[in-house]
Amino acid sequence: MRTSAGMWVQQGSPAGSIPATLVYLPAGMLPTEQFMAWGWRVPFLFSAVLLVVALVIRSRVEESKDFVDTKQNQQIVRVPVVRVFRVAPALLFFGVLASAAGIAGAFFQRHVPDLVVEHALVGIWGAQPSLRRAAARSDEFAELEHASARQASARSTSSAVRWH
């Protein structure tokens, strides 16, 4: 039962992606200037609420009987990583392999279709679309950065005027 219960921990990240996307969605709909100025902070502020909820839950969860017994008998392992390599190398290997497969699957699902389309269109457009998109994004970012710097300069100038 304990080994089966351990698998649920791995579901936290995928399960958390859904509400994270839903929270981020309204912020992502803001105009670019507002999003860059303050909108990107909103989802992070909501995470503070989750931190408090997690701390409350953790403070009410009791330790397992096995952990309490191990701690009382002072049988806590000094370097648990070494013990994992000694006791369960096959499980460790397959766990790492499964994780790598999941990451690789997500990577290929996201990037390979774009690469295939881009390389198919190189002959038509003469340059890779990703390079053109990257250049356009860097120009947009530079414009936003300059606008933000101008706003900061205007704020500091106006606050300096108020203090004199």
N, C-alpha and C positions, 0 to 999 in steps of 0.2 A: 504494500500500500504506500509506503513512504517513497519508493522510487517512482511510482505512478504520480504521486502528488507533486514531485519535483518537476514534472513536465509542464505544469501549469504556469510556472514562473516564466517560461519561455514565451508564453502567449501574451505577456504584458505589453511588449513592444508593438506587435501587430494590432492588438486590441486598442492600445492607446493612440495609434495612428488615426483611427476613425474619428474619435472626438477631437483630436488635435486639428485634423483637417476641417472639421465643422467649425471650430473656434476661429481658425485662421481665415476661413472663407470671407466673412464680412470685412476683415482688415485688408484682404487682398483685393477687394472691390473698390477700395479708396483710390482717388486719383494719385498718380505717382508721387507728386510733390507731398501730399499729406501722408502717404504711406511712408515715404523716406523720412519725413520730419517726426512723426509720432506713431503712425499706425502699426509699425512693426513691433512696437513695445507692448501693445495690448495683450497679445497671447501670452507673453512672458509674465505680465502682471496677473493674469488668470492662473498661471501655474503656482503662484504664491498661495492661493486658496487650496490648491491640491496638496501642497506641502503641509499645510496645517492639518488637512484631513488625514493625510498619511501618518503624520506624527501622532494624532489622536488614536488612530487604529492601531498603530504599532505599540503604543503605550498600554493598550488594553489586551493585547495578545499575550498569552502565557507561553513560556518556553516549553518545549516538548519534554516528556519524562526522561527520554534518553539523554537529552542535552543536560538536564539538571543532574542526572546521575553521573554523567561523564565529568561535569564540572566539580561535583562534590568529591569524586574519587581522584581528582586531579589527573585525569587521563587525557587532557587536551594535547593534541599534537602540536609540536612547535612549528613545523613547516608542512602544512597540509598539502601543498602542491606536490612535494616529493612523495608523500604517501599515495596520492592519487596515481602518480606514474607507476608506483610499485604494485598497488593493489588492483587497479582497474585500467591497465594500459589499453586494452581493446575498446572498452567503453569510451575512454578519452579520445582514442583515434577516431571512432565512428561519430562521436559528438562533434569533433572539429571538422570532420569530413562533411557532416550534414550541414553545419553552419556555413562552411565554404560553398557548398552546393547552393544553398539558399541565397547567399550574397551574389554568387556568379549568375544564378538564374535571374535575379532582379536586374543585375547589370546588363545582361544580354537582352532581356526583355525590353529594357528601356533604350539602350543605345544601338543595338545592331540594326533595327529597322531604319533608324536615322542614317546610319553609316551606309547602308545598302542604297538608300535613295540618293544620298549625296554623291556617292561614287558613280551612280548611274547617270547623274545629271552633270557631272564634271565636263563631259564633252560638249554638252549643250550650252552651258553658261560660261565655260572657260575658267571658272574658279569654284572652289568648294563653297557651297552655301553656308557651311558652318563658320568659315572664315569671314564671310560678309556679315553674318548675324553677329559674330563676336565683335567685329569692328563697329557695327551699328550700336550694339549694347554699350561698348566702351565710350562711344560718343555721347550716348544718352546719360551714362553714369557721370561722365565728366561735366556735362551741362548741369546735372543735379548737384554735383559737388560744388561747382562754382556758385550756383544759386544759394546753396546752403551756407557757403562761406560769406556771401554778400549779406545774407540775413543775419548771420552771427555778428558780422562787422557792424551792421546797422544797429543791432541790439546793444552791443558793447559801447558804441558811440553815443546812443541815446541814454544809456544808463550812466555813462561818464558825464554827460551834460547835466543830468539830474543831480549828481553829487556835487557839482560845482556851484 
